[in-house]
Amino acid sequence: MSKDLPSVVGFRLDRARHILAEAGGQIAQITPTGPPGVEQQVPDGRWRVVQQRPKEGTEVGLVVAQEIQLEASSPSP
């Protein structure tokens, strides 16, 4: 990865785009990932960057996973 570009691993995709743009970076590719057998769509909504891959110059590829909302369970008595 270019020394000039910050790591955006762990950030939401929208925030990662902003951080990279501010640093002069460009996203060359976004690859969605998730559990086997679950169809992955083009990223929209709540996605988190799980891997950042260096590309040419100031370009990076991002691997993203969709956030899931877990329901809070009631404490057992």
C-alpha positions in Angstrom: 0.0 0.0 0.0 1.2 3.5 -0.7 2.8 5.1 2.3 0.8 8.3 1.5 -2.6 6.6 1.8 -4.1 5.9 5.2 -5.6 2.5 6.0 -9.4 2.6 6.0 -9.9 -1.0 7.2 -12.7 -1.1 9.7 -14.4 2.1 8.4 -17.8 2.2 6.8 -17.5 2.4 3.0 -18.9 5.9 2.8 -16.4 7.2 5.3 -13.5 5.2 3.7 -14.3 6.9 0.3 -14.1 10.3 2.0 -10.9 9.5 3.8 -9.2 8.2 0.7 -10.4 11.1 -1.5 -9.1 13.6 1.1 -5.7 11.9 1.0 -5.6 11.9 -2.9 -6.4 8.3 -3.3 -8.8 6.6 -5.7 -10.8 3.4 -5.3 -10.1 1.2 -8.3 -12.2 -1.7 -7.2 -14.8 -2.6 -4.6 -15.3 -6.3 -3.9 -18.2 -7.4 -1.7 -17.7 -10.5 0.5 -19.9 -12.4 2.9 -21.0 -15.9 4.0 -20.9 -18.7 1.4 -24.1 -19.2 -0.5 -25.3 -15.6 0.1 -25.5 -13.5 -3.1 -23.6 -10.3 -2.7 -24.9 -7.1 -4.4 -23.0 -4.0 -5.5 -22.2 -2.3 -2.2 -24.8 0.2 -0.9 -26.1 0.7 2.5 -24.0 -0.3 5.5 -20.7 -1.9 4.4 -17.4 -2.0 6.2 -14.0 -2.2 4.7 -12.4 -5.6 5.7 -9.3 -5.4 3.5 -7.4 -2.7 1.5 -5.3 -3.8 -1.4 -2.7 -1.7 -3.2 -3.1 -1.1 -6.9 -1.2 1.2 -9.3 -0.1 4.6 -8.0 -2.7 6.1 -5.6 -5.3 3.5 -6.4 -6.6 0.9 -3.9 -9.0 -2.0 -4.1 -11.3 -2.5 -1.2 -13.0 -5.7 0.1 -16.2 -4.9 2.0 -18.6 -6.9 4.1 -22.2 -5.8 4.9 -23.0 -5.0 8.5 -25.7 -7.0 10.1 -27.9 -5.8 12.9 -28.0 -8.2 15.7 -31.1 -8.1 18.0 -30.3 -7.6 21.6 -31.3 -10.6 23.6 -33.0 -10.5 27.0 -30.8 -11.4 29.9 -31.6 -14.8 31.4 -33.1 -14.7 34.9 
